[in-house]
């Protein structure tokens, strides 16, 4: 079984970029939900 290591740097980039992308998506979803709740409470 081959591990992801020293593949020219792309695998290390994925190990950092993957979780960061997930965090960004979760923050965007949470922000949309929060703004919808704020708009609902104003009406």
PDB file of N, CA, C and O in Angstrom:
ATOM      1  N   UNK A   1       0.851  -1.192   0.000  1.00  0.00           N
ATOM      2  CA  UNK A   1       0.000   0.000   0.000  1.00  0.00           C
ATOM      3  C   UNK A   1       0.889   1.245   0.000  1.00  0.00           C
ATOM      4  O   UNK A   1       1.787   1.394   0.829  1.00  0.00           O
ATOM      5  N   UNK A   2       0.616   2.114  -0.936  1.00  0.00           N
ATOM      6  CA  UNK A   2       1.430   3.308  -1.083  1.00  0.00           C
ATOM      7  C   UNK A   2       0.772   4.490  -0.370  1.00  0.00           C
ATOM      8  O   UNK A   2      -0.423   4.738  -0.535  1.00  0.00           O
ATOM      9  N   UNK A   3       1.541   5.195   0.402  1.00  0.00           N
ATOM     10  CA  UNK A   3       1.022   6.366   1.105  1.00  0.00           C
ATOM     11  C   UNK A   3       1.222   7.618   0.259  1.00  0.00           C
ATOM     12  O   UNK A   3       2.118   7.686  -0.582  1.00  0.00           O
ATOM     13  N   UNK A   4       0.362   8.612   0.504  1.00  0.00           N
ATOM     14  CA  UNK A   4       0.526   9.889  -0.193  1.00  0.00           C
ATOM     15  C   UNK A   4       1.666  10.658   0.468  1.00  0.00           C
ATOM     16  O   UNK A   4       1.493  11.220   1.550  1.00  0.00           O
ATOM     17  N   UNK A   5       2.802  10.685  -0.166  1.00  0.00           N
ATOM     18  CA  UNK A   5       3.941  11.413   0.384  1.00  0.00           C
ATOM     19  C   UNK A   5       4.909  11.746  -0.747  1.00  0.00           C
ATOM     20  O   UNK A   5       5.254  10.886  -1.558  1.00  0.00           O
ATOM     21  N   UNK A   6       5.332  12.974  -0.789  1.00  0.00           N
ATOM     22  CA  UNK A   6       6.325  13.428  -1.748  1.00  0.00           C
ATOM     23  C   UNK A   6       5.897  13.152  -3.188  1.00  0.00           C
ATOM     24  O   UNK A   6       6.646  12.577  -3.977  1.00  0.00           O
ATOM     25  N   UNK A   7       4.707  13.565  -3.503  1.00  0.00           N
ATOM     26  CA  UNK A   7       4.198  13.397  -4.864  1.00  0.00           C
ATOM     27  C   UNK A   7       4.312  14.720  -5.635  1.00  0.00           C
ATOM     28  O   UNK A   7       3.475  15.010  -6.490  1.00  0.00           O
ATOM     29  N   UNK A   8       5.299  15.486  -5.349  1.00  0.00           N
ATOM     30  CA  UNK A   8       5.479  16.750  -6.031  1.00  0.00           C
ATOM     31  C   UNK A   8       4.784  17.905  -5.330  1.00  0.00           C
ATOM     32  O   UNK A   8       4.772  19.023  -5.845  1.00  0.00           O
ATOM     33  N   UNK A   9       4.212  17.654  -4.172  1.00  0.00           N
ATOM     34  CA  UNK A   9       3.589  18.715  -3.397  1.00  0.00           C
ATOM     35  C   UNK A   9       2.086  18.793  -3.514  1.00  0.00           C
ATOM     36  O   UNK A   9       1.442  19.409  -2.665  1.00  0.00           O
ATOM     37  N   UNK A  10       1.502  18.190  -4.537  1.00  0.00           N
ATOM     38  CA  UNK A  10       0.045  18.314  -4.717  1.00  0.00           C
ATOM     39  C   UNK A  10      -0.714  17.607  -3.615  1.00  0.00           C
ATOM     40  O   UNK A  10      -1.800  18.046  -3.238  1.00  0.00           O
ATOM     41  N   UNK A  11      -0.168  16.523  -3.089  1.00  0.00           N
ATOM     42  CA  UNK A  11      -0.887  15.808  -2.040  1.00  0.00           C
ATOM     43  C   UNK A  11      -0.885  16.598  -0.736  1.00  0.00           C
ATOM     44  O   UNK A  11      -1.873  16.592  -0.003  1.00  0.00           O
ATOM     45  N   UNK A  12       0.219  17.276  -0.448  1.00  0.00           N
ATOM     46  CA  UNK A  12       0.255  18.111   0.749  1.00  0.00           C
ATOM     47  C   UNK A  12      -0.702  19.294   0.619  1.00  0.00           C
ATOM     48  O   UNK A  12      -1.330  19.710   1.593  1.00  0.00           O
ATOM     49  N   UNK A  13      -0.801  19.823  -0.587  1.00  0.00           N
ATOM     50  CA  UNK A  13      -1.738  20.921  -0.833  1.00  0.00           C
ATOM     51  C   UNK A  13      -3.165  20.448  -0.584  1.00  0.00           C
ATOM     52  O   UNK A  13      -3.960  21.172   0.015  1.00  0.00           O
ATOM     53  N   UNK A  14      -3.499  19.233  -1.038  1.00  0.00           N
ATOM     54  CA  UNK A  14      -4.845  18.701  -0.817  1.00  0.00           C
ATOM     55  C   UNK A  14      -5.132  18.474   0.657  1.00  0.00           C
ATOM     56  O   UNK A  14      -6.257  18.679   1.111  1.00  0.00           O
ATOM     57  N   UNK A  15      -4.129  18.055   1.401  1.00  0.00           N
ATOM     58  CA  UNK A  15      -4.322  17.819   2.831  1.00  0.00           C
ATOM     59  C   UNK A  15      -4.649  19.111   3.573  1.00  0.00           C
ATOM     60  O   UNK A  15      -5.297  19.077   4.619  1.00  0.00           O
ATOM     61  N   UNK A  16      -4.210  20.235   3.048  1.00  0.00           N
ATOM     62  CA  UNK A  16      -4.524  21.529   3.664  1.00  0.00           C
ATOM     63  C   UNK A  16      -5.763  22.143   3.018  1.00  0.00           C
ATOM     64  O   UNK A  16      -6.641  22.655   3.713  1.00  0.00           O
ATOM     65  N   UNK A  17      -5.834  22.093   1.701  1.00  0.00           N
ATOM     66  CA  UNK A  17      -6.917  22.755   0.978  1.00  0.00           C
ATOM     67  C   UNK A  17      -8.265  22.058   1.188  1.00  0.00           C
ATOM     68  O   UNK A  17      -9.302  22.721   1.215  1.00  0.00           O
ATOM     69  N   UNK A  18      -8.262  20.748   1.335  1.00  0.00           N
ATOM     70  CA  UNK A  18      -9.514  20.014   1.532  1.00  0.00           C
ATOM     71  C   UNK A  18     -10.263  20.460   2.766  1.00  0.00           C
ATOM     72  O   UNK A  18     -11.411  20.891   2.659  1.00  0.00           O
ATOM     73  N   UNK A  19      -9.649  20.373   3.940  1.00  0.00           N
ATOM     74  CA  UNK A  19     -10.329  20.830   5.152  1.00  0.00           C
ATOM     75  C   UNK A  19     -10.667  22.325   5.123  1.00  0.00           C
ATOM     76  O   UNK A  19     -11.712  22.731   5.632  1.00  0.00           O
ATOM     77  N   UNK A  20      -9.793  23.143   4.532  1.00  0.00           N
ATOM     78  CA  UNK A  20     -10.089  24.576   4.435  1.00  0.00           C
ATOM     79  C   UNK A  20     -11.319  24.821   3.561  1.00  0.00           C
ATOM     80  O   UNK A  20     -12.154  25.665   3.886  1.00  0.00           O
ATOM     81  N   UNK A  21     -11.429  24.097   2.470  1.00  0.00           N
ATOM     82  CA  UNK A  21     -12.588  24.249   1.588  1.00  0.00           C
ATOM     83  C   UNK A  21     -13.860  23.828   2.315  1.00  0.00           C
ATOM     84  O   UNK A  21     -14.897  24.479   2.182  1.00  0.00           O
ATOM     85  N   UNK A  22     -13.788  22.751   3.078  1.00  0.00           N
ATOM     86  CA  UNK A  22     -14.960  22.316   3.840  1.00  0.00           C
ATOM     87  C   UNK A  22     -15.358  23.366   4.865  1.00  0.00           C
ATOM     88  O   UNK A  22     -16.546  23.621   5.062  1.00  0.00           O
ATOM     89  N   UNK A  23     -14.382  23.976   5.516  1.00  0.00           N
ATOM     90  CA  UNK A  23     -14.657  25.019   6.500  1.00  0.00           C
ATOM     91  C   UNK A  23     -15.325  26.223   5.849  1.00  0.00           C
ATOM     92  O   UNK A  23     -16.269  26.787   6.403  1.00  0.00           O
ATOM     93  N   UNK A  24     -14.842  26.614   4.684  1.00  0.00           N
ATOM     94  CA  UNK A  24     -15.426  27.743   3.959  1.00  0.00           C
ATOM     95  C   UNK A  24     -16.882  27.448   3.594  1.00  0.00           C
ATOM     96  O   UNK A  24     -17.752  28.304   3.756  1.00  0.00           O
ATOM     97  N   UNK A  25     -17.144  26.243   3.105  1.00  0.00           N
ATOM     98  CA  UNK A  25     -18.513  25.865   2.733  1.00  0.00           C
ATOM     99  C   UNK A  25     -19.420  25.891   3.954  1.00  0.00           C
ATOM    100  O   UNK A  25     -20.533  26.413   3.891  1.00  0.00           O
ATOM    101  N   UNK A  26     -18.951  25.329   5.068  1.00  0.00           N
ATOM    102  CA  UNK A  26     -19.765  25.328   6.289  1.00  0.00           C
ATOM    103  C   UNK A  26     -20.047  26.746   6.783  1.00  0.00           C
ATOM    104  O   UNK A  26     -21.152  27.039   7.239  1.00  0.00           O
ATOM    105  N   UNK A  27     -19.056  27.618   6.695  1.00  0.00           N
ATOM    106  CA  UNK A  27     -19.263  29.007   7.108  1.00  0.00           C
ATOM    107  C   UNK A  27     -20.261  29.718   6.192  1.00  0.00           C
ATOM    108  O   UNK A  27     -21.083  30.502   6.667  1.00  0.00           O
ATOM    109  N   UNK A  28     -20.197  29.453   4.892  1.00  0.00           N
ATOM    110  CA  UNK A  28     -21.145  30.068   3.965  1.00  0.00           C
ATOM    111  C   UNK A  28     -22.575  29.600   4.255  1.00  0.00           C
ATOM    112  O   UNK A  28     -23.508  30.402   4.249  1.00  0.00           O
ATOM    113  N   UNK A  29     -22.739  28.302   4.507  1.00  0.00           N
ATOM    114  CA  UNK A  29     -24.067  27.770   4.809  1.00  0.00           C
ATOM    115  C   UNK A  29     -24.592  28.372   6.107  1.00  0.00           C
ATOM    116  O   UNK A  29     -25.754  28.774   6.180  1.00  0.00           O
ATOM    117  N   UNK A  30     -23.749  28.436   7.125  1.00  0.00           N
ATOM    118  CA  UNK A  30     -24.169  28.999   8.411  1.00  0.00           C
ATOM    119  C   UNK A  30     -24.524  30.479   8.267  1.00  0.00           C
ATOM    120  O   UNK A  30     -25.474  30.958   8.886  1.00  0.00           O
ATOM    121  N   UNK A  31     -23.762  31.192   7.457  1.00  0.00           N
ATOM    122  CA  UNK A  31     -24.026  32.613   7.253  1.00  0.00           C
ATOM    123  C   UNK A  31     -25.369  32.824   6.550  1.00  0.00           C
ATOM    124  O   UNK A  31     -26.124  33.727   6.911  1.00  0.00           O
ATOM    125  N   UNK A  32     -25.665  32.000   5.558  1.00  0.00           N
ATOM    126  CA  UNK A  32     -26.950  32.112   4.857  1.00  0.00           C
ATOM    127  C   UNK A  32     -28.105  31.818   5.797  1.00  0.00           C
ATOM    128  O   UNK A  32     -29.114  32.524   5.787  1.00  0.00           O
ATOM    129  N   UNK A  33     -27.961  30.774   6.609  1.00  0.00           N
ATOM    130  CA  UNK A  33     -29.029  30.421   7.552  1.00  0.00           C
ATOM    131  C   UNK A  33     -29.250  31.541   8.556  1.00  0.00           C
ATOM    132  O   UNK A  33     -30.389  31.884   8.874  1.00  0.00           O
ATOM    133  N   UNK A  34     -28.156  32.111   9.053  1.00  0.00           N
ATOM    134  CA  UNK A  34     -28.268  33.187  10.039  1.00  0.00           C
ATOM    135  C   UNK A  34     -28.932  34.414   9.431  1.00  0.00           C
ATOM    136  O   UNK A  34     -29.775  35.042  10.071  1.00  0.00           O
ATOM    137  N   UNK A  35     -28.561  34.760   8.206  1.00  0.00           N
ATOM    138  CA  UNK A  35     -29.162  35.948   7.588  1.00  0.00           C
ATOM    139  C   UNK A  35     -30.644  35.719   7.291  1.00  0.00           C
ATOM    140  O   UNK A  35     -31.441  36.654   7.381  1.00  0.00           O
ATOM    141  N   UNK A  36     -31.024  34.488   6.939  1.00  0.00           N
ATOM    142  CA  UNK A  36     -32.442  34.195   6.725  1.00  0.00           C
ATOM    143  C   UNK A  36     -33.234  34.345   8.018  1.00  0.00           C
ATOM    144  O   UNK A  36     -34.346  34.874   8.017  1.00  0.00           O
ATOM    145  N   UNK A  37     -32.655  33.875   9.120  1.00  0.00           N
ATOM    146  CA  UNK A  37     -33.342  34.001  10.411  1.00  0.00           C
ATOM    147  C   UNK A  37     -33.502  35.455  10.803  1.00  0.00           C
ATOM    148  O   UNK A  37     -34.538  35.847  11.340  1.00  0.00           O
ATOM    149  N   UNK A  38     -32.486  36.253  10.541  1.00  0.00           N
ATOM    150  CA  UNK A  38     -32.563  37.684  10.870  1.00  0.00           C
ATOM    151  C   UNK A  38     -33.672  38.337  10.059  1.00  0.00           C
ATOM    152  O   UNK A  38     -34.443  39.131  10.597  1.00  0.00           O
ATOM    153  N   UNK A  39     -33.764  38.017   8.775  1.00  0.00           N
ATOM    154  CA  UNK A  39     -34.794  38.602   7.932  1.00  0.00           C
ATOM    155  C   UNK A  39     -36.186  38.119   8.327  1.00  0.00           C
ATOM    156  O   UNK A  39     -37.149  38.880   8.234  1.00  0.00           O
ATOM    157  N   UNK A  40     -36.308  36.869   8.765  1.00  0.00           N
ATOM    158  CA  UNK A  40     -37.595  36.351   9.202  1.00  0.00           C
ATOM    159  C   UNK A  40     -38.046  37.022  10.487  1.00  0.00           C
ATOM    160  O   UNK A  40     -39.235  37.286  10.662  1.00  0.00           O
ATOM    161  N   UNK A  41     -37.119  37.299  11.384  1.00  0.00           N
ATOM    162  CA  UNK A  41     -37.467  37.922  12.664  1.00  0.00           C
ATOM    163  C   UNK A  41     -37.840  39.391  12.498  1.00  0.00           C
ATOM    164  O   UNK A  41     -38.543  39.938  13.348  1.00  0.00           O
ATOM    165  N   UNK A  42     -37.396  40.031  11.448  1.00  0.00           N
ATOM    166  CA  UNK A  42     -37.725  41.441  11.219  1.00  0.00           C
ATOM    167  C   UNK A  42     -39.164  41.616  10.762  1.00  0.00           C
ATOM    168  O   UNK A  42     -39.786  42.645  11.025  1.00  0.00           O
ATOM    169  N   UNK A  43     -39.689  40.606  10.076  1.00  0.00           N
ATOM    170  CA  UNK A  43     -41.058  40.715   9.527  1.00  0.00           C
ATOM    171  C   UNK A  43     -42.098  40.334  10.542  1.00  0.00           C
ATOM    172  O   UNK A  43     -43.292  40.370  10.245  1.00  0.00           O
TER     173      UNK A  43
END
